[in-house]
Amino acid sequence: MISYLQVDGLTKSFGSQILFENISFGIAEGERIGLIAPNGTGKTTLLNILAGKEDYDSGSVVYRRDLKVGYLAQDPQYPAGLTVLEACFNSESETVKLIAEYENAMATGDHSNLEDILHRMDHLKAWDYEQKAKQILSELKIRNFDQKVEQLSGGQLKRVALANVLISEPELIILDEPTNHLDLEMTEWLEGYLNRSRLSLLMVTHDRYFLDRVCNEIIEMDRGQLYTYKGNYSYYLEKREERVMSQNAEIDRANNLLRKELEWMRRQPQARATKAKSRIDAFYDLEKKAKQQRAAGDVKLDVKASYIGSKIFEIEHLYKSFGDLKIVEDFNYVFARYEKMGIVGNNGTGKSTFIKMLMGDVAPDSGLIDIGETVKFGYYSQDGLKFDEQMKVIDVVREVAEVIDLGNGNKLTASQFLQHFLFAPETQHNFVYKLSGGEKRRLYLCTVLMRNPNFLVLDEPTNDLDIVTLNVLEEYLSSFKGCVIVVSHDRYFMDKVVDHLMVFEGNAKLKDFPGNYTDYREWKELKVKEEKQLQAEKAKKEEKPAASNKPARPVDDSKKKLSFKEKREFEQLEAEIPQLESEKAQLEQEMSSGMLSTDDLLTKSARISELIDLIDEKSMRWLELSEMA
């Protein structure tokens, strides 16, 4: 395999904190690597270093010469004033530079190098570049191509940046949380796109189904060391469990030996100076190994839930809309005790608005939400991360409670509670502004759960949380003695946590589905397949001649039929489209011949642009008519 990137002896620290030290790994052609590590251990910093956005202390980062690399940052930024489409062209891509060169030549009237520019544009297929950009943006639900980037939300900007990376056609792509701000439909489209492409990639993501279906290698960064697994996420889980068990067994053996050696050390005060120096040195090595932390998911969320009565909440005749956008319309629902509901749907269908109505943050247009007296909400919201950045981590928790009741007579101090959330004693005295985005999210989750709620409402809890925290959060929710509502695009998380789904289909259409996300997806695919089969059988029956002279019974068919005029148009389009494509191919061949004058090149170039628009327009119309034919 051709080596694309080799990292050797890489070290990075911030002051006294070492993020990673002397790490080495490589990426070869065809490798699709998922990088897994706890929050705060430097995943984003490592990707920024590889992308040339940050410096490092020592080591080397070497790319294959002339390798085309694309990078999706966690929080991309663009200069103000750019349109969405201009942002997509904001790259170092050879094709983009060539398009800019062509546009400059046309704008200034300097055609001295135009023949060469046009030849290179043909070679790189630059004429189709804008159309490809619009297609990818549309798949990512960005359709206002002239909108200024400063008017976009953070999620929209991330999707524009993703489109920018994909259309530049790199050989190696580095992605930092690519599925954040993508709904389920967009995530599955991106899965398919990456699997169909020949891209090599390195990515950080918490989406475990995405890791499983896209990656063929997992690199885990754990306590400063790298562990490589040649397989997808499922394979990694299996092999990591074997490694953890082996490491824990080794630590247990070291502890047993240490106890024996400690007895010997205490009995041999005279020997320490002379005879047993090697054994004494071995004792200190053994002590170091025995003090290693056992490798496991160390987040513990065994927090007591308050008592919850039989009445949770009841919704009667609920209406809510924003202008023409309907969220709910005459919606009724009775929520049951210990129910665990997952809410899914495309962006913009009203999932978060529904949650905010339940929490009293947004008023319905009409209707009633009657909440039971014993209900004590714990609300984890998308915009609830509002800490005083100058406070210390320990003080944030102490503001909620000095002591946390775990139930069964067990209690923890604020410091002990934080350790269960992987905040080591030294980290607890850091200021909040020093935490990574994921660590802040983990701290926020900690402050929600420690209040002993009996009804958890979690709006996108999986964004920016590392996989270790997600695993234990899932375990906690599965045994949580209370009610749960989760809004999430994380399919794996939903499958493990919820009993049923409330699907927001748009325009106030809500479907209560009895199962998890995978069940829903399989049901949806089966339904689409059945509908196609019924349509095919129906079309086949309509083609058959009547079996007798008896008049056929009229068929109640709601499908619109082609008029005589539309049939003529359909036939004309079937003849015109191949002619236009043939003309375009002929012009491209002539422009590549090197035999044309500058004026001819300009004329034919303009005609090709016209033809591309005509072919697109007529192809779309042909598709519309073909569905009725």
N, C-alpha and C positions, 0 to 999 in steps of 0.2 A: 504493500500500500504506500502511496505517496504521502510523505509527512507534510502537513500544512502548518503546524505550530509545535514548537518545543519550548517548554518552560523548565528551567533548571535552577535549583537552589534559591528559589524566590523567597524573600523575607520582607515583611512589611510591619511596621509598628507605629503607634501614635503615642508619643511620650514613652511612658513606662509600660504601656499595654502592647504586647506582641500579638498581632492578629494571626499571622502564620509565619513559620520559620523554616527555611530550607526545604520548601516543597517543590516537587518536580512531577511533571506529567506531559503528555503529548496528545495532539489531535491529528488523526490521519484522514485521508480522503474516505468519505463514506461513513465516518463515525458520527453518531448522534448521541451526545453525552449530556446527561442530566447531572447537575452539581447539587448535592444535598448537604446541608449543614445547619446547625442551630442558628437562630438570629443572634447578631452581634459578633459572629466569628469571622466576618469579612467577606461574605460571598459577593456583595455588590462592589466592594473595594477591589476584589480580585478581578471582576469583570471590567471595571474601569481601568485597571492597570493594563489588562490585555488589549483594551481598546485605545490605549495611549492617552487616557484622560487623567490618570494619576501617576505619580512617581512611586518608586519602590526603593527599599533600603539597599538590597543586594540581590544578586542572581541575574538571570538573563531570560528575555522573552524574544524568541526568534521565529519569524514567519517565513514561509517559502517566498522567494522573490516573486513580485508581481501578483501575489495572491489577492483576490478581491474579497474584502471582509465587510460585512454589514453588522451594525451594532444597534440594538434597541435598548436604550437606557431605561431605568426604572421611572424616572421623572424627566421625560424629554423636554427640551426648550427650543423655541424657534424665535427669530427676530420678529418684533411686532410689525404689522403691515403686510406680511405675506398672506396670500390666500391659501386655502387648503391645497389646491392643485400646485401652487408654487412651492409650498412646503414639501410636497411629494417629490419635487424636482430639486430639492435642496440637498444634494449629495455630491460625492466625489466621483460618481459613476462616469465612465467614459462616454456613455450614450447621452447622459444629461449634459455634459460639457459640450458635446457635439451639437445637440439641439440648440443650446445657448449660442454657439458659434454661428449656426445657420440663421437663427433669429436676428442676431446682430448684423450679419451680412445683408439680410433683407431690409432691416430697419435703416441702415446707413447707406444702402445702395452700393456698397463696395463688393462687387462680384468677381474680384480678381482671383479669388481662391474657391469660387462657388462650385466649380466642376469637381474638385477634389472632395469638398464637403459633402456634396450630393452622393458621390460614389461611396464615401465612408458611411453615410446614413443608410444607404441601401444594404451595405455589408452588415451593419449592426441592427438592421430592421428597426431603425429609429422612428419610422413613420407610424408604427403601431404603439409607440411608447405611451402616448397620452391616453389612448383608448384602454390600454392595460391598467394604467393608474386609476382611471375612472371605474373600471370593473372591480378592482380589488377594494377600492374605497366603498363602493356600493355593497359589496359582500360584508364589509365592516360597518354597515349602516351609516355611512357618511355620504350624503347625497348633495349637499350644498357646496359645490366645488369652489365657489367664489367667496365663501365666508372667510373673514379674517381670523387668523389663528388666535388672536387675543380674545375673540368672542367665544372660543370653544371651552367646554368644561375639561377638567383634568382627564376624564375618561375618554372624551372625544379626541383630545390631543394625543393620548397614548395610541389610539387606533390609527390616527393619521401617521404617527411615527412608525408604527408597524407596517403600514402600507408603503411608506417611504423606503423602509429596509427591503421589503419583499420585491418591489418593482425594480430595484437596482441590480437584481440578479447576481448576488455575491456567490462565491464558492464556499465560503465559511460564514455562518451567521451566529452572532452572540446575542442571546436574548435574556433580558432580566425581567422576570415575571410577565411573560407575554400574554397570559390569559386574564390578568387583572383588567377589569372594566370590559371584558367580553361576556356577552350573554351565552347561554348554552348553544344556541344555533351558530353563533360566530366561532365559539371554541371548537365545535365539531367541524366547521368549515376549515379552520386553520389546521386541525389535525390532518384532514384529507389533503390539503394543499402541501403541507410539509412531507407527507408520505408519498405523494406523487412526484415531488421534486427530487433532484439529485443533490440537494444541499447537504453539506456537513454542518453540524451545529454543536454549540455548547450553550446550555441554558440553565437558569435557575427558575424553578416554579414549584408551587405547593400543590399544583393540580396533579394528583397521583394517577388518575386515568390517562391524562395527557402524557405523563412520563412513561406510563406502561405501553401506550400505543405508538409513541413517536421515537423513543430512545432505544438504542441497542447497547448502551453502556451507562453505568452509574458510577460517579465518583463521590464518595462520602468524605467530608472533612470533619474529623472528630478529634478534639483535643490536640489540634496542631498537626495531626497526621492525616495522610490521604490513604483511602482504601478504594481499590478499583474492582468493579464487578462487571464482567463481560456479559451483559444481558439486560433485560428491561427491569422495570420496577418490581415486578413480582419475583423475579429471580434474585434481585438485590435483597428483598425482605427475607427470603429463605436463607441466603448465604450470610446475611448480617446476623441473623439469629444464631447461626452456628458459631460465628466469630465471637459474639457477645457471651455465649455460654462457655466457650473456650477461655476467654479472658477472665470471666468471673471465677471459673474453676481454678485458674492460675493464681488469682488473688487470694482465694480461699486457702490454697496450698501454702502460699507465702505466709498467710496469717498463722496457720498451724505451726509452720516451721519457726516463725518468729517467736511464738510463745516458748518453744523449747530453747531457742537460742538466748532468749531474754533470761531464762533461769540460769543458763550457763554463764552469761555475762555477770549476773549478780553474784555468782559463787566464785568468780575468778578475779578478784581485784588485783592480785599480784601478777597475773599472767598478762595483763593489758600492756605492760611496758615492753615485754620481750617476746615470750614464746608463741603467743597466739595472735600475732598482728594480722595475719591473713584472714583468720576466722572472724576477728573483730571487724575488719573491713567488709567482709561478706555480710556480717550482721547489719551494718548500716545500709548496704545495697538492698538487703532483704526487707528492711524496715521501709525503705523508699517504695518498693514494689507493693508491699502490703497496704500502704497508705493510698494507693491509687484508688480513684473512685470507681465503684462497680459500674460497668457499662450497661445502662438501661435507660428507659424513659423516666427521668427523675421528676417530672412535673406531677404533683399530687393534687387532686382537686376534690378530696373527700370532705366537702363542706356540707354542713347540715342544712337541709331545706326546712323552712317554716311550715307549720300545718296548713293545709289547704282544704277548704270545704267542698261540698258537692257542686255548688254553683260557681262556675268560672266566669263566663260572660255569654251574653245572648245579644245577637244582632237582629234588629227588626227593620225591614223596609229601608235599607241604607242606600242613599244616593250621594254620588260625588262626581263632579266633572270640572275640568278647566277649559272653558270655552267649548269647542267641539270635541275635545278629548274626554271621553267617558271612562271613569275608573270603575265605579260600581253603580248598578241600577237596580233598585228594588231587591237588594241582596239581604237574605235571611240566613242565620246560622246559629247553632247552639254548640258551644265548645265544651267538650267532656273533660272530666277529671283525668289527669295523667296523660292527656292526649299529646302527641308529638307530631305537629304539622310542618311540612316543608312547603314553602312558597316559591314557585318557579315561574318563569315567563321572560319574554324578551324585554330589553331595556325600553322604558317609556310606557309600559303597560299598567303601571300604578302600584307595583309591589311595595315600595317604600312608603308611598302615600297611604296605603291601607294600614301599614304598621303604625304610622304617625297618627292616624285617626284613632286606632286602638289605644295608643299611649296618651291621647288627649292633646298632642302637639298640633294637629290639624283638625279643624271642625268639619263635619260632614255637611252637605247642602241640606239634607233632611234625613230623618230616621233616628234610631236609638241604638246605642251601645251600652248595655247594662252589665256592669262588672260586679262580681261577687265581693262581699265584705272582707273575706279572708285572703283575697288575692294580694300578693306582694310581688310586684314586678322587679325583675332585674333586666335592664335594657342596655344592650350593647349596640350602639348605633354607628352608622358610617361616619357621622360628624361629631361623635361624642368625645373624641380625643382632645381634651382641653385642659392639659396640666399647666401649672406654673413651671416654666422651663428652668427657673432658678431654684426650685425646690429639690431636695435630695429624695431619692427613691423611697427610702425608709419613712420619710416624713409624709409622703403622699399616702402611704398605707396607714400610717398612724392617725391621719386626719379622719379616716373612716372608722378605725377601731384599734385600740392598743392590744386587745386580745380577741382572738377569733374562736368561736364555739364550733367544734367539729361534730358535736353530738356525742352520746354515750359517755358523757363526763370528760371528754378529751378537749383540751384547749391548746392553742398555739399563740405565741407572741407574734407581733407584726413581723419581726425579723425572721422567726422560724417559718412563718407562712410564706414569706418571700423566697426563702430557700427552696421550698417545694415548687416554686415557679422558676427555678433555675437562676435566681438572683443570688449570687454568692455574696458573703458578707462584705467583701471589698466593693462589689458593684452597688450594693444597697446604699452606700454613702457617696455614690456618684451623683452629680446633678442630672436632672432629667434630660437636659439638652445634649448630654453626652451619649444618650442611648440611641441605638439604631431605630429605624421605623418599626421594625418587627418587635423589638424589645419594648417600645412604647405601647404597642398593641397588646403585648402580653401583660404589661403592667395595668393597662386599662381593663382587660379581662379579669385580672386579679381583683381590682376594686369593685367590679360588678358582682362577682361570685361571693366575695367575703361578707356581703350584706345579708346572707341567708335568704335569698329570694325563693319563692315557691312557683314562680312563673317566669321562665326565661324567654326573652324576646331578643333574638340575635339577628341583626341586619348585616349581612355580609361579614360574618366573623372570621372567615378563612383568609381574607386579604391580608397579606404581610405576616401571617403567623407561620412559623416553621413547622415542618412535618412532625417533629417530636411533640410539640405542643398540641397540634391537631389530633394526633393519635390519642393522647390522654384526655383531651376535651371530649372526644367521641366516646371514650370509655365512661367518663363522668356522666355525660348526657344519657347514655344507655341505661344507667342505674339511678338516674336522678328521680327522686320521689316528688315530682311536681309536673307542671305543664311546660311545653316547649313550642315555640314557633321560630322557625329558622328561614330566613331569606338567604339563598346562596346560589352561586353558579358552580360551586364545587360538587360535581356529580358523585364522587367517591364519598365525600362527607355526608351528603344527603342520603345515600344508600345505607350508610351505617347508622344514621341517627333517627330518621323519621318513620312514622307508621303509614302516613298517607300524604298526598300532595294536593295543594290548591293551585291549579294551573291558571295563570292570568294569560288569556289568549288575545287580549286587546279588545277595545271598544266595549268594555264592561262585561265581556264573556268570561265567566269563571267556571272551571270544571274541577269537581272534587274527585280525585282519582285514588282508589284504594290500593296503594302500593308505593314502592320507592321509585327513584328516578329511572333505574334500569328497567323495572317493570313497565313504567310509563312509556319509555322509549321503544321497547319491544312491541307494546300494544299499538303505538302510533305507526310503527313501520308495517305491522300486520294489517292495520286499517287501510293504509295507503295502498298496500299490495292488493287487498280485497277490492278496493274501489277501482283500481286499474283493471283487475280481472273482470269485474262486472261491466265496465265500459267496453272492454274487448269483446265480451260475449254479446253485449247489446249491439255493437257494431256488426258483429258476424251475423246475427239474426236479421238485421235490417238489410244485409246484402243478399239473403236468400230469397228466391221468388216464392210467391204464395203457393201453397200446396193444393189449393182448390179454387174454384171460381167464386167461392163464398167471399163476400167483402171482408177484408181484414178489420179487426177491431181497432179503433183509433188508439194510438199510444200517447199517453200523457207524458210528453217529453219536455222538460223545462229547458233543455239545452238549445241555444239559439242556432238556427240553420242559416246557411249562406243564401243570400238573395241572388237573383240572376246576375245583377251587376257585380256583386262580390265574387261570384264564381269566375266571371270574366277577368276581374282584377287579379284573382288568385292564379289563373292560368298565365296571365301576362307576366306576373312577378316570377313565376317558375322559369319563364323564358328569359326575362331581363337580367336577373341576378347572375347567372352564368356568363352572360355577355359582358356585364360590367366587370366581373372578376377577370375575364379573359383580357379585356382592354387594359385593366390595371397591371396584369402580369406582363403584357406586351410593352407597356410604357416603361415598366421597371427594367425590362431587358434592354430597351433602347437606351435608357439613361445610364446603364452600366457598360454600354459598348465603347464609350470614349470617343464617339464619332459626332456628337452633337455640338452645336454652337451654344454659347452662353444663353442667348435668347430662347433657343429651343429647350434648353434645360429648364429655364424658368417657367416656360409655358407648360411643359409636361409635368413639372413638379406641382404646379398649381392644379392641374387636371387630376393628378393622383390624389391630392387632398380632397377634391370634390368627389372623386370616385369612392374613397373610403367612407365619407359621410353618406353618400347615396346607398352604398352596399349595406351599411349599418341600418339606415332608415327602412330600406325595402325588406331586409331580412327580418326586422322586428315586425313589420306589417304582415309578412308571409307567415311568421309564427302565429300571430293573432288569428289569421284566417284559417291556418291549418288546424287549429284547435276546434274550429266550427265545421270543418269540411267532413 
